[in-house]
Amino acid sequence: MGLTARSTGFSAMSEDFVVEKKSPSDKVIAIAGNPNVGKSTVFNALTGLHQHTGNWPGKTVSTAQGSFRTKKFSYILADIPGTYSLLAHSKEEEVARNFICFGGADAAIVVCDATCLERSLNLALQVMELCPRTLVCVNLMDEAKRRGIGIDLQRLEEELGVPVVGTSAHNKKSLVRLTQRLDELCGGDIPTPRRLRYIKPIEQAVEMVTPALSGQLDSILPPRWTALRLIDNDTSLNSEIEKYYGKDLCGIEEISEAVERAKFHLAENEITCDCLKDRIVSCILLNAEEVCDEAVFGASGRSVPSRADKILTSKIFGYPIMLLMLMVIFWITIVGANYPSELLGNALFWLGDRLSELLHFLNAPDWLHGIIIDGAYRVPAWVISVMLPPMAIFFPLFSLLEDLGYLPRVAYNLDRPFCKCNACGKQALTMCMGFGCNAAGVVGCRIIDSRRERLIAMLTNAFVPCNGRFPMILTIISLFFVGGTVGFGSSLLSAAALTGVILLGIAMTFLVSKILSSTILKGEPSSFTLELPPFRKPQIGKILVRSLLDRTVFVLGRAVAAAVPAGVIIWLLANVSIGGEAILNHITGALDPFGRFIGMDGAVVTAFLLGLPANEIVIPLTAMAYMQQGSLTEIAPAQMLELFSQNGWTAVTALCVIIFALMHFPCATTLLTVKKEAGGWKWAAMAFIIPTVCGVVLCAVIAGVARMFGI
């Protein structure tokens, strides 16, 4: 899900693609490959680093670097973004292309999937064209063998004209041969790779431009490859060439005239600019198919949907299985988190009592005791006790689905409804990230190429409740809607009700996406490649470490950092009086008419506003306002139900609170992330306004209907 410090904005996609060598003798190696072929696993095995290797597309969004030594050379290995092509359809493809072109790489390793070699060779052939010193690593040979796929590596090497080695990345011994061939590649003569062949009109067009490029780039970029990119209107490449070499190729009269002649020639052969890229891709795929026909035998080396995929992505079973999976995750989270949450809360409040006794022993003034214990300590203590146990269960379960490869199937199923909303199917992946943390979901929108579609995904991510809102929604559901049941029945009903709330949030995501794409963010949906990777055995140890340390601790730490100052502010509002009454009471009184209008009251609305730093504190703040106490105290569920009922709560009130918890402004961290990612406060303001307006309108309708029928 990408819920790590790296993925939430602390490490953005690098704009400087040049690797600094520690020694002039160091060899810089770019390691490239499609998503899910084991590229990062090969990288980790060679360098000893432990980069996250999730099993769904779009994981690697920056160039990670590591080093290793052999008997002959010292290597710097750059793990560039996983991509299917270098034709620069997306940011990942652009970063990968730029590193190979301008990153100072002495050689490249292209990791291919032995189970569907034809698709992987599409990228390998393009890299070979740019970097003749290319080593093709055919990974997952063990998996191919289990599927009955045989690959003649020697024949493949003869067809490609570059070194080829077969590996199984999880077996480090299989990588010994790879390092040996890499030494041979870097220490020997430059290979002569297979030349990509295109249809005759394209070949003729390239020949028209190539002579004009001779001498312009001093053999840094292949003239033939560069000519085709200029004919295909690759403006981003021309910008990068100007950036790195100070040459505007399109501004050179001889080149621009040659490009225009080439385009005119293509038009005469009924190849327009709109269809040229498709023709180029078709030719590359045909080249890959020819290579596989010579080197692959037994079962097909092409990707074939498995029986499981036919079920998981079918129109009949796909959506029910998704809902069932979601409900099971919620049920396990609810059942597993209740008891640890209670124990943790008791322990933290017990520790708070001891700290309180210590301050009293030291004769600390009451205001200092209040700020430290009642404000800065008890609010974060509540956040930790309520938030930590569900996260410690929820994140590993979601990581398990990720490692299994199920999340791409979710994105595949949701692609069609998102396209109907004129949005991008990748938004399904960012929506999944939002379940853990909306800020991470916003950062995850980087995988969407179109700025218009990226903004839609950012502005609607808050309709998916993050881990901070789950406890609030679950608490209200448990108190008012499943309170009459116990044991298994209670947890099952809670999970079913929570799933229903999530479905409402997803429905609102579709609706608002459609409205945005039809009004202020008009445009056509873009196309993208979404791979259904093979299901693989999850690595339980890595899942636990990554989920608990990288995700749970990181998100919890951020929530606590927000809750500490919030706790101090809340204590001051509850204890500083104006006209003999606490400021908090003045605020709740002023907001009460509006709160009644939307089915709640002033105390609840105030709690939501004060919960801007961390949504976890909304329920305890509401209880504190009702009890008219200046400090946050631990309260049992039965007491909470009685307290809320005494203050006028009904099933309608509870429903409105649940709806507003689902649809209201995201936390301060998410708003700051939107501002950073979208590039302005106006987008952060829209991210605040859009879900809030939806929540207010829906709650007002529910409250109005209830009053109409006297409920």
C-alpha positions in Angstrom: 0.0 0.0 0.0 3.0 2.3 0.2 2.3 3.6 3.7 5.9 4.3 4.6 8.0 7.4 5.1 9.3 6.9 1.6 5.9 6.8 0.1 4.3 9.7 1.8 6.3 12.5 0.5 9.6 12.3 2.4 11.3 10.9 -0.7 9.9 12.1 -4.0 10.8 10.8 -7.4 14.3 12.0 -8.2 14.8 14.7 -10.8 18.6 14.1 -10.9 19.3 10.8 -12.7 23.1 10.9 -12.5 24.7 8.5 -10.1 27.8 9.8 -8.3 30.7 7.3 -8.5 32.8 6.7 -5.4 35.7 5.7 -7.7 36.4 6.2 -11.4 36.6 2.4 -11.8 33.0 2.0 -10.4 30.5 0.6 -12.9 27.0 2.0 -12.9 24.4 -0.6 -13.8 20.7 0.2 -14.4 18.5 -2.7 -13.4 15.2 -2.5 -15.4 12.1 -4.7 -15.8 8.4 -5.0 -15.9 6.5 -4.8 -12.5 6.3 -8.1 -10.7 9.2 -9.9 -12.4 11.4 -9.9 -9.3 13.5 -6.9 -10.3 13.7 -5.5 -6.8 14.3 -8.9 -5.4 17.4 -9.3 -7.7 18.4 -5.8 -6.6 18.1 -6.7 -2.9 20.0 -10.0 -3.3 22.9 -8.3 -5.1 23.2 -5.2 -2.9 22.1 -6.6 0.5 19.6 -3.8 0.9 15.9 -4.6 1.7 13.7 -2.6 -0.5 9.9 -3.3 -0.4 9.0 -5.7 -3.2 5.2 -5.6 -3.3 3.3 -7.8 -5.8 1.3 -5.1 -7.7 2.2 -2.5 -10.4 3.5 0.9 -9.5 5.5 0.0 -6.5 8.9 1.4 -7.5 8.4 5.1 -8.0 12.0 6.3 -7.4 15.5 5.2 -8.3 16.9 3.2 -5.4 20.7 2.6 -5.3 23.0 0.0 -3.8 26.5 -1.3 -4.3 28.3 -4.6 -4.5 31.7 -6.0 -5.5 32.9 -8.9 -7.6 36.4 -10.2 -8.2 36.8 -7.8 -11.2 34.7 -4.7 -10.6 32.9 -2.6 -8.0 29.3 -1.9 -9.1 26.7 0.8 -8.3 23.3 -0.7 -9.0 20.3 1.6 -9.7 16.8 0.0 -9.4 14.8 2.2 -11.8 11.0 2.2 -11.9 9.3 -1.0 -13.0 7.8 -0.3 -16.5 6.6 -2.0 -19.6 8.1 0.3 -22.2 10.5 3.2 -22.7 8.0 5.1 -24.9 7.3 7.5 -22.1 3.5 7.0 -21.7 3.9 7.5 -17.9 6.1 9.1 -15.3 7.6 5.7 -14.5 8.5 5.1 -18.2 9.9 8.6 -18.4 12.1 8.2 -15.3 13.4 4.8 -16.6 14.1 6.2 -20.0 15.9 9.2 -18.7 18.1 7.2 -16.4 19.2 4.9 -19.2 19.8 7.8 -21.5 21.3 10.4 -19.2 22.1 8.6 -15.9 25.6 7.6 -16.8 24.9 3.8 -16.8 27.8 1.7 -18.1 25.5 -1.3 -18.6 22.0 -2.5 -18.0 20.4 -5.6 -16.6 16.9 -6.2 -17.8 15.0 -8.7 -15.6 12.4 -10.7 -17.6 9.6 -13.0 -16.4 10.2 -16.6 -17.7 6.5 -17.4 -17.4 5.6 -14.7 -20.0 8.8 -13.9 -21.7 7.3 -12.3 -24.8 5.8 -9.4 -22.8 9.1 -8.9 -20.9 11.2 -8.8 -24.1 9.2 -5.8 -25.3 11.2 -3.7 -22.7 14.4 -5.7 -23.2 14.6 -4.9 -26.9 14.1 -1.2 -26.3 16.8 -1.1 -23.6 19.2 -3.0 -25.9 18.7 -0.3 -28.5 19.8 2.4 -26.1 22.4 0.5 -24.2 24.3 -2.2 -26.1 25.9 -3.5 -23.0 22.8 -5.2 -21.8 22.4 -8.4 -19.8 19.1 -10.1 -20.0 18.2 -11.9 -16.7 15.4 -14.4 -17.3 14.0 -14.7 -13.8 11.4 -17.1 -12.3 12.9 -20.0 -14.1 11.6 -22.4 -11.4 8.1 -21.1 -11.8 8.3 -21.5 -15.6 9.4 -25.1 -15.1 6.4 -25.8 -12.9 4.1 -24.5 -15.6 5.8 -26.6 -18.3 7.5 -23.7 -20.0 11.0 -24.4 -21.4 13.4 -21.7 -22.5 16.6 -22.4 -24.6 18.8 -19.7 -23.0 21.6 -20.3 -25.5 19.2 -19.9 -28.4 17.7 -16.8 -26.8 21.2 -15.3 -26.4 21.9 -15.9 -30.1 18.6 -14.3 -31.1 19.1 -11.2 -28.9 22.9 -10.7 -29.4 23.5 -10.0 -25.8 24.4 -12.1 -22.7 21.4 -14.1 -21.2 21.3 -15.8 -17.9 18.5 -17.7 -16.1 17.8 -17.1 -12.4 15.4 -17.7 -9.6 15.8 -14.5 -7.6 14.9 -16.0 -4.2 17.8 -18.5 -4.6 20.9 -16.4 -4.2 23.1 -19.2 -5.7 21.4 -18.7 -9.0 22.7 -15.1 -9.1 26.3 -16.2 -9.1 26.2 -16.9 -12.8 24.6 -13.4 -13.3 27.5 -11.6 -11.6 30.0 -13.7 -13.7 28.3 -12.7 -17.0 28.1 -9.1 -15.8 31.8 -9.1 -15.3 32.3 -10.5 -18.8 29.9 -7.9 -20.2 31.6 -4.9 -18.6 35.2 -6.2 -19.2 34.8 -7.4 -22.8 33.9 -6.0 -26.2 30.6 -4.2 -26.8 27.9 -6.7 -28.0 26.0 -6.2 -31.2 22.3 -6.4 -30.1 19.5 -7.5 -32.3 18.2 -4.5 -34.3 14.5 -3.7 -33.9 12.8 -3.9 -37.3 9.8 -1.8 -38.2 7.4 -1.9 -41.2 8.9 -0.4 -44.4 7.3 3.1 -44.2 8.6 3.7 -40.7 12.1 2.4 -41.6 12.1 4.8 -44.6 11.0 7.7 -42.4 13.8 6.9 -39.8 16.4 6.9 -42.6 15.2 10.3 -43.7 16.1 11.8 -40.3 19.1 9.8 -39.1 21.7 11.6 -41.4 20.6 15.0 -40.0 21.4 13.7 -36.4 24.9 12.5 -37.1 27.4 14.3 -35.0 24.7 16.2 -33.0 24.8 14.0 -29.8 28.4 12.7 -30.2 27.2 9.1 -30.2 25.6 9.5 -26.7 22.2 8.5 -28.0 21.7 6.2 -31.0 20.7 8.4 -34.0 18.2 5.8 -35.3 16.4 5.6 -31.9 16.4 9.4 -31.5 15.1 9.9 -35.0 12.1 7.7 -34.3 11.3 9.5 -31.1 11.4 12.9 -32.8 9.1 11.7 -35.6 6.8 10.4 -32.8 6.6 13.9 -31.3 8.3 12.9 -28.0 8.6 16.4 -26.7 9.7 15.3 -23.2 12.8 13.6 -24.7 13.8 16.8 -26.6 13.4 18.8 -23.3 15.7 16.3 -21.5 18.3 16.5 -24.3 18.2 20.3 -24.0 18.5 20.0 -20.2 21.5 17.7 -20.2 23.3 18.6 -23.4 22.1 22.1 -24.2 20.8 21.2 -27.6 17.3 21.8 -28.8 17.1 19.3 -31.6 13.7 20.5 -32.8 15.2 24.0 -33.1 17.9 22.9 -35.6 16.6 23.7 -39.1 18.1 20.6 -40.8 16.6 18.2 -38.2 13.2 19.9 -38.1 12.9 19.8 -41.9 13.9 16.2 -42.0 11.3 15.3 -39.4 8.6 17.1 -41.4 9.6 15.2 -44.5 9.4 11.9 -42.6 6.0 12.7 -41.2 4.8 13.6 -44.7 6.1 10.3 -46.0 4.2 8.4 -43.2 1.0 10.3 -44.0 1.3 9.3 -47.6 1.4 5.7 -46.4 -1.7 6.3 -44.2 0.3 6.4 -41.0 -0.9 9.5 -39.1 0.7 10.9 -35.9 -2.3 9.5 -33.9 -1.6 5.9 -35.0 2.2 6.0 -35.3 2.9 5.0 -31.7 0.5 2.0 -32.0 2.4 0.9 -35.2 5.7 1.2 -33.3 4.4 -0.8 -30.4 3.0 -3.5 -32.7 6.4 -3.8 -34.5 8.2 -4.1 -31.2 5.8 -6.8 -30.0 6.2 -8.6 -33.3 10.0 -8.6 -32.8 9.6 -10.1 -29.3 7.2 -12.7 -30.7 9.8 -13.8 -33.3 12.4 -14.2 -30.6 10.1 -16.3 -28.4 9.1 -18.5 -31.3 12.8 -19.5 -31.6 13.7 -19.9 -27.9 10.5 -20.8 -26.0 9.0 -24.3 -26.2 6.5 -26.5 -24.2 3.7 -24.3 -22.8 3.2 -20.8 -24.2 5.5 -18.1 -23.1 2.6 -15.7 -23.4 0.5 -14.5 -20.4 -2.7 -16.7 -20.1 -5.4 -15.9 -17.5 -5.5 -18.5 -14.8 -8.7 -20.3 -13.6 -8.5 -18.2 -10.4 -8.4 -15.0 -12.4 -11.3 -16.0 -14.5 -13.3 -16.2 -11.3 -11.8 -13.3 -9.4 -12.3 -10.9 -12.3 -15.5 -12.2 -13.7 -18.7 -10.1 -13.9 -20.6 -12.6 -11.8 -18.2 -13.5 -9.0 -15.6 -10.6 -9.0 -17.6 -8.1 -7.0 -19.1 -10.5 -4.4 -15.7 -11.9 -3.7 -14.3 -8.4 -3.2 -17.1 -7.6 -0.7 -16.7 -10.9 1.1 -12.9 -10.3 1.3 -13.5 -6.8 2.7 -16.0 -8.0 5.3 -13.7 -10.8 6.4 -10.8 -8.3 6.9 -13.1 -6.0 9.0 -14.4 -8.9 11.0 -10.9 -10.2 11.9 -9.9 -6.6 12.8 -12.9 -6.1 15.0 -12.6 -9.4 16.8 -8.9 -9.2 17.2 -8.7 -5.5 18.3 -11.3 -5.3 21.0 -9.5 -7.0 23.9 -6.0 -5.6 23.2 -7.5 -2.1 22.9 -9.1 -2.4 26.3 -5.9 -3.7 27.9 -3.8 -1.0 26.3 -6.2 1.7 27.3 -6.2 0.5 30.9 -2.4 0.4 31.0 -1.9 3.8 29.5 -4.5 5.5 31.7 -3.0 3.7 34.8 0.4 5.1 33.7 -1.3 8.5 33.4 -2.5 8.3 37.0 1.0 7.5 38.2 2.4 10.5 36.3 -0.4 12.6 37.8 0.6 11.4 41.3 4.2 12.3 40.5 3.3 15.9 39.5 1.2 16.3 42.6 4.2 15.0 44.7 6.4 17.6 43.0 3.8 20.3 43.9 3.3 21.2 40.2 0.7 24.0 39.7 -2.8 22.8 38.6 -2.5 24.5 35.2 0.8 22.7 34.5 -0.7 19.4 35.7 -3.7 19.9 33.4 -1.7 20.7 30.3 0.7 17.8 30.8 -1.6 15.1 32.0 -5.1 16.0 30.9 -4.0 17.5 27.6 -0.7 16.4 26.3 -0.9 12.8 27.7 -4.5 11.6 27.9 -5.5 12.5 24.4 -2.6 10.7 22.7 -3.1 7.8 25.2 -6.7 7.5 23.9 -5.4 7.7 20.3 -2.9 4.9 20.9 -5.2 2.6 22.7 -8.0 3.0 20.1 -5.8 3.1 16.9 -2.8 0.7 17.5 -4.6 -2.7 17.8 -6.8 -2.3 14.7 -3.8 -1.0 12.7 -1.6 -3.9 13.9 -4.2 -6.3 12.5 -5.5 -4.3 9.5 -2.2 -3.4 7.9 -0.7 -7.0 7.8 -4.0 -8.3 6.4 -3.9 -5.8 3.6 -0.2 -6.4 3.0 -1.0 -10.1 2.7 -3.5 -9.4 -0.1 -0.8 -7.2 -1.7 1.9 -9.9 -1.6 -0.6 -12.5 -2.8 -1.3 -10.3 -5.8 -5.0 -9.7 -5.2 -5.0 -5.9 -5.2 -4.4 -5.7 -9.0 -7.5 -7.9 -9.4 -9.4 -5.3 -7.4 -8.1 -2.5 -9.7 -9.1 -4.6 -12.7 -12.6 -5.0 -11.4 -13.0 -1.3 -10.6 -11.4 -0.1 -13.8 -14.7 -0.1 -15.8 -16.7 1.9 -13.3 -13.9 4.5 -12.9 -13.7 4.8 -16.7 -17.4 5.4 -16.8 -16.8 8.3 -14.5 -14.1 9.6 -16.9 -11.5 8.9 -14.2 -8.4 6.6 -14.3 -8.6 2.9 -13.3 -5.5 3.3 -11.2 -7.6 5.3 -8.8 -8.7 2.0 -7.4 -5.2 1.4 -6.2 -5.0 4.8 -4.5 -8.4 4.2 -3.0 -7.1 1.0 -1.4 -4.1 3.0 0.0 -6.6 5.3 1.6 -8.0 2.5 3.8 -4.8 2.7 5.8 -4.1 6.4 5.5 -5.6 9.1 3.3 -2.3 11.0 3.2 -0.6 7.9 1.8 -3.5 7.5 -0.7 -3.0 11.1 -1.9 0.8 10.5 -2.4 -0.1 7.2 -4.1 -1.9 9.3 -6.8 1.5 9.8 -8.3 1.0 6.6 -10.2 -1.7 8.3 -12.3 -0.1 10.0 -15.3 -2.8 12.6 -16.2 -2.9 15.6 -13.9 -6.6 15.9 -14.3 -7.2 12.3 -13.2 -4.6 12.6 -10.5 -6.5 15.6 -9.0 -9.8 13.7 -9.1 -8.2 10.9 -7.2 -6.7 13.2 -4.6 -10.0 15.2 -4.1 -12.1 12.0 -3.6 -9.6 9.9 -1.5 -11.2 11.1 1.8 -14.4 9.2 0.9 -12.6 6.1 1.9 -12.3 6.0 5.8 -8.8 5.8 7.0 -7.6 3.8 9.9 -8.2 6.8 12.2 -11.9 6.9 11.3 -12.6 3.1 11.6 -12.7 3.1 15.4 -15.1 6.0 15.5 -17.5 4.4 13.0 -17.2 1.0 14.7 -17.9 2.4 18.1 -21.1 4.1 17.0 -22.2 0.9 15.1 -21.5 -1.3 18.1 -23.3 1.0 20.6 -26.5 1.8 18.6 -27.0 -0.9 16.0 -25.6 -4.2 17.2 -25.7 -3.6 21.0 -28.4 -6.3 21.5 -26.2 -9.1 20.2 -23.1 -10.7 21.8 -20.2 -12.8 20.7 -19.8 -13.9 17.2 -23.1 -12.4 16.1 -22.1 -8.9 17.3 -18.8 -8.9 15.5 -20.3 -10.3 12.3 -23.0 -7.6 12.3 -20.5 -4.9 13.0 -18.3 -6.1 10.1 -21.4 -6.2 7.8 -22.5 -2.7 8.8 -19.0 -1.4 8.4 -18.8 -2.9 4.9 -22.1 -1.2 4.1 -20.6 2.1 5.2 -17.5 1.5 3.1 -19.7 0.7 0.0 -21.4 4.1 0.5 -18.0 5.8 0.6 -17.0 4.0 -2.7 -20.3 4.9 -4.3 -19.7 8.6 -3.3 -16.2 8.3 -4.8 -17.7 7.3 -8.1 -20.4 10.0 -8.0 -18.1 12.8 -7.1 -15.5 11.7 -9.6 -18.1 11.8 -12.3 -19.3 15.3 -11.2 -15.7 16.6 -11.1 -14.8 15.1 -14.5 -17.9 16.7 -16.0 -17.4 20.2 -14.5 -14.1 21.7 -13.3 -11.9 18.8 -14.3 -13.3 17.9 -17.8 -11.5 15.5 -20.0 -11.2 12.0 -21.5 -10.0 9.0 -19.4 -6.4 8.0 -20.2 -5.3 4.5 -21.0 -2.9 2.5 -18.9 -1.4 -0.9 -18.7 -2.5 -3.0 -15.7 -0.8 -6.4 -15.2 -2.4 -9.3 -13.3 0.7 -10.7 -11.7 0.9 -14.4 -10.9 -0.2 -15.3 -7.4 2.8 -16.0 -5.2 3.3 -17.4 -1.7 3.5 -14.4 0.7 6.5 -13.9 2.8 4.9 -13.7 6.3 8.0 -12.5 8.1 8.5 -9.6 5.8 4.8 -8.8 5.9 4.9 -8.5 9.7 8.0 -6.4 9.8 7.0 -4.1 7.0 3.4 -3.7 8.3 4.2 -3.2 12.0 7.4 -1.1 11.7 7.2 0.7 8.4 3.4 1.3 8.4 1.8 0.9 11.8 4.5 2.7 13.8 4.9 5.4 11.1 1.2 6.2 10.8 0.7 6.0 14.6 3.7 8.3 15.2 2.2 10.9 12.9 -1.2 10.6 14.6 0.4 11.0 18.1 2.4 14.0 16.9 -0.8 15.7 15.9 -2.7 14.6 19.0 -0.3 16.1 21.6 -0.7 19.7 20.6 -4.4 19.1 20.0 -4.7 17.7 23.5 -3.2 20.9 24.9 -5.5 23.1 22.9 -8.6 21.1 23.9 -7.6 21.3 27.6 -7.2 25.1 27.3 -10.6 25.4 25.6 -12.3 23.3 28.3 -10.6 25.0 31.2 -10.3 28.7 30.3 -13.6 30.5 31.0 -15.2 33.6 29.5 -18.1 35.1 31.5 -18.0 32.2 33.9 -18.3 29.5 31.3 -15.7 27.5 29.5 -14.7 28.5 25.9 -15.6 25.0 24.8 -19.2 25.4 26.0 -19.4 28.8 24.2 -18.3 27.1 21.0 -20.7 24.1 21.3 -23.6 26.5 22.0 -22.9 28.6 19.0 -22.7 25.5 16.7 -25.7 23.8 18.2 -28.3 25.1 15.7 -26.3 24.0 12.8 -25.6 20.6 14.5 -29.4 20.1 15.0 -30.0 20.9 11.4 -27.8 18.0 10.2 -29.1 15.6 12.8 -26.4 16.0 15.5 -25.7 18.8 18.0 -23.1 21.4 18.8 -20.9 19.1 20.9 -20.5 16.6 18.1 -19.8 19.3 15.5 -17.2 20.9 17.8 -15.6 17.6 18.4 -15.2 17.0 14.6 -13.7 20.5 14.2 -11.2 20.0 17.1 -10.5 16.5 15.7 -8.9 18.0 12.6 -5.4 17.0 13.7 -6.5 13.4 14.4 -10.0 11.9 13.8 -9.5 9.4 16.6 -10.3 11.9 19.3 -13.8 12.9 18.1 -15.7 10.5 20.3 -13.7 11.2 23.5 -14.1 14.9 22.9 -17.8 14.5 22.5 -18.0 12.6 25.8 -15.8 15.3 27.5 -18.2 18.1 26.2 -21.2 16.2 27.5 -19.6 15.5 30.9 -18.5 19.1 31.2 -15.1 18.0 32.4 -11.9 19.7 31.8 -10.0 16.5 31.1 -10.4 13.4 29.0 -11.3 10.3 31.1 -11.6 6.6 30.2 -15.2 5.6 29.8 -16.7 2.1 29.3 -19.0 1.4 26.3 -22.1 0.9 28.5 -21.4 4.2 30.2 -20.8 5.9 26.8 -24.2 4.6 25.5 -26.0 5.9 28.5 -24.2 9.3 28.3 -25.0 9.8 24.7 -28.7 8.7 25.2 -29.0 11.1 28.1 -27.9 13.9 25.7 -30.6 13.2 23.2 -28.9 10.7 20.9 -31.2 8.4 18.9 -30.6 5.9 16.1 -31.0 8.8 13.7 -28.3 10.8 15.5 -26.0 7.8 15.5 -26.6 7.3 11.7 -25.8 11.0 11.0 -22.6 10.8 13.0 -21.6 7.7 11.1 -22.3 9.4 7.7 -20.5 12.5 8.7 -17.5 10.5 10.0 -17.4 8.9 6.6 -17.8 12.2 4.7 -16.1 15.2 6.2 -12.9 17.0 5.8 -9.7 14.8 6.0 -7.2 15.3 8.8 -4.6 18.1 8.7 -1.8 15.8 7.5 -3.9 14.8 4.5 -4.7 18.4 3.7 -1.1 19.4 3.8 -0.2 16.4 1.6 -2.9 17.5 -1.0 -1.4 21.0 -1.0 2.1 19.6 -1.6 1.1 17.0 -4.2 -1.4 19.2 -6.1 0.6 22.3 -5.9 -1.5 24.9 -4.1 -3.8 25.7 -1.2 -6.9 25.9 -3.5 -6.7 22.2 -4.0 -6.3 21.6 -0.3 -9.4 23.8 0.3 -11.3 21.8 -2.3 -10.3 18.6 -0.5 -11.7 20.1 2.7 -14.9 21.4 1.1 -16.0 18.6 -1.2 -16.4 15.7 1.3 -17.7 18.1 4.0 -20.5 19.4 1.7 -21.5 15.9 0.7 -21.7 14.9 4.4 -23.6 18.0 5.4 -26.2 17.5 2.6 -26.7 13.8 3.2 -27.0 14.3 7.0 -29.4 17.2 6.6 -31.6 15.0 4.3 -31.6 12.1 6.8 -32.4 14.5 9.7 -35.2 16.2 7.6 -36.8 12.9 6.6 -36.7 11.7 10.3 -38.3 15.0 11.5 -41.0 14.7 8.8 -42.0 11.2 10.0 -41.6 12.1 13.7 -38.7 9.7 14.2 
